[in-house]
Amino acid sequence: MKINETMECLFMTESKYKRKTANERRKSIMACLKKATDPIKGNDLADEMQVSRQVIVQDISLLKAEGQKIIATSQGYLLLQKAQSHFITKIVACNHTVDETEDELTRIVTCGVTVLNVTVEHPLYGEITRSLMIRNQSDVHIFVKNLEKTGASLLSSLTDGVHLHELEAESSDQIDCAVQALKQAGYLL
């Protein structure tokens, strides 16, 4: 989806043909990320800003270097907001095949739980963690379609399927539901 279809965040305020300076562009990116409730694709940012996707990637890198808590997910960029104290997190250790990925994620989100990230322990690099931010069945579908489309390997392929997920929910009952669903499928270690 285009940015202007999902939120009121227009980059070109004065003229559609006048580009913003790099600093103005980065301020606009931050303003949009602060307002966004869903990830924003780099291509959508590039289209709106009338620059290449590579310029957006560089802007995001510079913003991260300045200390902005921006994460790149498979669905786009998100700004990590201050954690709200009413959310509960839990780390679970899982093991499953690539073909079972959709089932694993579906079992978690069906309980109202968000999959924040995935972590594997690499023999050379140590811990590798990547953001997922999978909150619902639509996010699961997008993730699985991207996996199929790109032909990329899951991080867990580096560790024969073994990985950690950090889960987040509003209640311990939701977390317990997800843990039970994973246990029932035989995915928990």
C-alpha positions in Angstrom: 0.0 0.0 0.0 1.1 3.5 -0.7 1.9 5.7 2.3 -0.7 8.3 1.6 -3.4 5.6 1.4 -2.7 4.4 4.9 -1.8 7.6 6.8 -1.9 11.3 6.6 1.8 11.8 5.8 2.6 13.8 2.8 6.2 14.5 1.9 5.9 17.2 -0.8 4.2 20.0 1.1 4.9 23.0 -1.2 5.4 21.5 -4.6 5.2 18.0 -6.0 8.2 18.9 -8.1 10.4 20.3 -5.4 12.6 17.8 -3.6 13.4 18.2 0.0 16.9 18.4 1.3 18.4 15.3 2.9 17.8 16.6 6.4 14.2 17.6 5.5 13.7 14.2 4.0 15.0 12.4 7.1 12.7 14.5 9.3 9.8 13.5 7.0 10.7 9.9 7.3 10.8 10.1 11.1 7.4 11.9 11.1 5.9 9.2 9.0 7.4 6.4 11.1 6.1 8.0 14.3 2.6 8.1 12.9 2.6 4.6 11.3 1.0 1.7 13.0 2.0 -0.7 10.2 5.4 -1.1 8.5 6.2 1.3 5.6 7.9 -0.2 2.6 11.1 1.4 1.4 9.8 1.6 -2.2 6.7 3.5 -1.0 9.0 6.0 0.9 11.1 6.3 -2.2 8.1 6.9 -4.5 6.7 9.6 -2.2 10.0 11.3 -1.8 10.9 11.1 -5.5 14.2 9.4 -4.7 15.6 6.0 -5.3 15.1 3.2 -2.7 18.8 3.2 -2.2 18.6 6.8 -1.0 15.9 5.7 1.5 18.1 2.8 2.7 21.0 5.3 3.3 18.6 7.7 5.1 17.4 4.9 7.4 21.0 3.9 8.1 21.9 7.5 9.0 18.8 7.7 11.2 19.8 4.5 13.0 23.4 5.8 13.4 21.8 8.9 15.1 20.2 6.5 17.6 16.7 6.2 16.1 15.1 2.8 16.9 14.1 1.9 13.4 13.8 -1.7 12.5 13.5 -3.3 9.0 11.0 -6.1 8.8 9.9 -8.2 5.8 6.9 -5.8 5.5 8.9 -2.6 5.7 10.3 -0.1 8.3 8.9 0.4 11.8 9.9 2.8 14.5 10.2 1.0 17.9 8.1 3.0 20.3 8.7 3.0 24.0 7.6 -0.3 25.4 4.3 0.0 27.1 4.4 -1.5 30.5 1.2 -3.5 30.1 2.7 -5.8 27.5 4.2 -9.1 28.6 7.1 -10.7 26.7 8.5 -14.3 26.7 11.2 -16.0 24.8 10.5 -19.5 23.5 12.9 -22.0 22.0 11.5 -23.8 18.9 12.5 -26.3 16.3 10.7 -27.1 13.1 11.1 -27.6 9.4 10.7 -24.8 6.8 7.4 -26.3 5.7 6.1 -25.9 9.3 6.9 -22.2 9.5 3.4 -21.0 8.5 1.8 -23.3 11.0 4.1 -22.2 13.8 3.5 -18.5 13.2 -0.3 -19.0 12.8 -0.5 -20.9 16.1 1.2 -17.9 17.8 -0.8 -15.0 16.3 -4.1 -16.9 16.6 -3.6 -16.5 20.4 -3.3 -12.7 20.0 0.5 -12.8 20.4 3.0 -10.9 18.3 6.2 -12.5 17.2 8.7 -9.7 17.8 11.9 -11.4 16.4 13.8 -14.6 15.7 17.3 -15.4 17.1 19.7 -18.2 16.2 23.1 -19.0 17.7 25.7 -19.1 14.9 29.0 -20.9 15.5 31.1 -18.0 14.1 29.0 -14.9 14.6 27.3 -15.8 17.9 23.7 -14.6 18.4 21.9 -13.3 15.3 18.6 -11.6 15.9 16.3 -10.2 13.2 13.0 -8.4 13.7 9.8 -10.0 12.5 6.9 -8.0 14.0 4.3 -10.6 12.9 1.1 -9.6 14.6 -1.7 -11.3 12.7 -2.7 -13.8 10.1 -2.2 -11.2 7.3 1.4 -10.7 8.5 2.0 -14.5 8.5 0.7 -14.7 4.9 2.9 -11.8 3.8 6.0 -13.4 5.5 5.3 -16.8 3.9 4.7 -15.4 0.5 7.9 -13.4 0.7 9.8 -16.5 1.7 8.4 -18.4 -1.3 8.9 -15.5 -3.7 12.5 -14.7 -2.7 13.6 -18.3 -2.2 15.6 -17.0 0.8 16.5 -19.3 3.6 15.2 -18.9 7.2 17.8 -18.0 9.8 16.9 -21.3 11.5 18.3 -23.1 8.5 21.7 -22.2 9.9 20.9 -24.2 13.1 19.0 -27.2 11.7 15.7 -25.5 12.6 16.5 -24.5 16.2 15.6 -20.8 17.0 14.2 -18.5 19.6 11.2 -16.2 19.2 10.5 -13.2 21.5 6.8 -13.1 21.9 4.7 -10.1 23.1 1.1 -10.0 24.3 -1.3 -8.0 26.5 -1.9 -10.9 28.9 -0.1 -13.9 30.3 -3.1 -16.0 29.2 -2.4 -15.1 25.6 1.3 -16.1 26.0 0.2 -19.3 27.7 -2.1 -20.0 24.8 0.7 -19.6 22.3 3.1 -21.7 24.3 0.5 -24.5 24.6 -0.2 -24.4 20.9 3.5 -24.6 20.1 3.9 -27.5 22.6 0.9 -29.3 21.1 2.5 -29.2 17.6 5.8 -30.4 19.0 7.7 -27.2 18.1 8.9 -26.3 21.5 12.3 -27.5 22.7 
